[in-house]
Amino acid sequence: MKLKVFIGFVILALCFIFGGLNITEVMSRVVAKLQYIISLQEMQSKQKMLLNQIKEIQTDLLLKDSPHAASFDTFVQHGETIAVTIDTCSRCHHPEPIAAEIVGLRSLVEAYQGKLSRIYTLRANTKRFFEAKDNAFGTGEELQLIIGEIFLGTDKKITEKTEQTQQAIAFTRLLLIVLVTVGPAVVLLVAGFVFIRFSKGADILSRAFSKIREGDLEYRISAKMDDEFRYLAEDFNNMGVSLKEQCRRVESMQQRYRKLFESAGDAIFILEAEGEEAGKIISANKAAADMHGYSSDELVGLHIRDLDDPDAAAEISGRIRRMLGGEWINEVVKHQKKDGTVFPVEISAGLLEYDGHKHVLAFDRDISQRVKADEALQRARQLALVGEMAAGLVHEIKNPLAGIKVSIEILAQELVLNQEDKEVFLRVILEVNRIETLLKNLLSYARPPKPHFGYVDLNLLLENSVKNAQVVLKSPNYSSEIKKEVRFLTELSPDLPKISADASQLQQIFLNLFLNGIEAICESGTITVKSGQDQAGNIQIFIQDTGNGFDDESLQKAFQPFYTTKPKGNGLGLAITKRLIEQHRGNIQIVSRKGEGSTFAITLPVEQHYEVSKQ
């Protein structure tokens, strides 16, 4: 289009230049013709003057020798006037034909003057005077006739040149009218054409850019466009394709980083670092929301001090100042959940700058489990130390206690005592037995014996353990108390494989659980024993009683050493049971409700991956 516009304006400029040059040329010709007409008119005027002068001389010739004859001086003056006039005509610049005529006319005038001069020289000879007079008069007539013809020719030329000049002026006026009227119209038409073409292309491009600005990267210019707008449309469409590809890449990258941000296991916060809103949460991932009991939307807009332990919230400003100074902070602090629960958090935070603004990037990790593990490890170390001390203490107490027991038994047998004193001695012996049992259990928990694995029939072991429990139920310790009616029910799977285990420790485990169930039953009830396998092939044993069951607090502490709800319990039975099961790489769980009985679920592997002896 630029080429077309350029060509159009060049053509217009050439038209105007040609028109201007044409007008200039015509005007030059008109001026030249006018000057020529003026010259002709001047010449005609001089011809007329010359003709009048010749007529005066001819009149003088006719009146010669009459009363009205002119004086000699006047006659001479008229002759000189003719000479001056013809000299004036000769000095003008005329075309060659006119110049030739003037030369011929000058010669004839000079001859006429000569003849006039001769008239005055022949005054004595009358005959020759009249002949000279007639000859001069005839020459004058001839001269008048020639000048008259020249005058008529000049007049004709003046008329022709005037008409030509008028035609040239009319043409020039028409050309001026055309240039003045048609020229601007053509310019307006060209400008209108350019404007329409440009406006159409500009409107299409403007709409296209509006679509892109609104986010429609699929929009393409499909309208047919000419000239440079066609290339602009192609460039625009290519730009749309490139923008879409770039947006796809940016979106993919953003989604990737957003996915990393959202799927991170640790809590991630982005905080304001400057101004009055320093510490305000700008963004937080799902792990941060779950960790603190909020939704992600609820976290945004909160201040980080709202999540800190109120006692430590004053330290936040100091940490932000340190980070603004370039320090990367690694500390353990306490955070508070939405419900008020306080938990330990390990934070790693530092300065993050983007878009010319400073932010704080913080990674938080809930270390509650690690703290619990550390506490459990510490308790285990303390327990191991206590076990070592307990083992030594047991050894130190057992021998004196045995001596006390023997001495009391000898005294009870040899002394003559009344019945009341014998009962006192018997109670002392029973209490000593209790102390011995407690020391034995304490030693078993502190230093459990290593299991000796062998292949055992679990169902047979369970049946023997049930028989042992029934025997214990009939022992004086239970028969002396309130009579209990406890029935044992067994549902043993016949397809159980033999397992590698320590038979004596398994019997101790089962007997402890049976006795726990017997003690939980008030007057009558049942203890159901089941065996089977899970989908992974592990052995499962379920021991279910219809006793009082556990409340929530007791259920949480059931396996803790020395925790008991029984008046005469020492709190080591279930703890020892759990230790022995763990030595067999198994686990035990309790399902219980207060007043609805309890179920102990034991899971044991079939193989221990140790060398075992076949039994």
Secondary structure, 3 states (H helix, E strand, C coil): CHHHHHHHHHHHHHHHHHHHHHHHHHHHHHHHHHHHHHHHHHHHHHHHHHHHHHHHHHHHHHCCCCCCCCCHHHHHHHHHHHHHHHHHHHHCCCCHHHHHHHHHHHHHHHHHHHHHHHHHHCCCCHHHHHHHHHHHHHHHHHHHHHHHHHHHHHHHHHHHHHHHHHHHHHHHHHHHHHHHHHHHHHHHHHHHHHHHHHHHHHHHHHHHHHHHHCCCCCCCCCCCCCHHHHHHHHHHHHHHHHHHHHHHHHHHHHHHHHHHHHHCCCEEEEEECCCCCCCEEEEECHHHHHHHCCCHHHHCCCEHHHCECHHHHHHHHHHHHHHHCCCCEEEEEEEECCCCCEEEEEEEEEEEEECCEEEEEEEEEECHHHHHHHHHHHHHHHHHHHHHHHHHHHHHHHHHHHHHHHHHHHHHHHCCCCHHHHHHHHHHHHHHHHHHHHHHHHHHHHCCCCCCCEEECHHHHHHHHHHHHHHHHCCHHHHCCCCCEEEEEEECCCCCCCEEECHHHHHHHHHHHHHHHHHHCCCEEEEEEEEEECCCCCEEEEEEECCCCCCHHHHHHCCCCCCCCCCCCCCCHHHHHHHHHHHCCCEEEEEECCCCCEEEEEEECCCCCCCCEEC
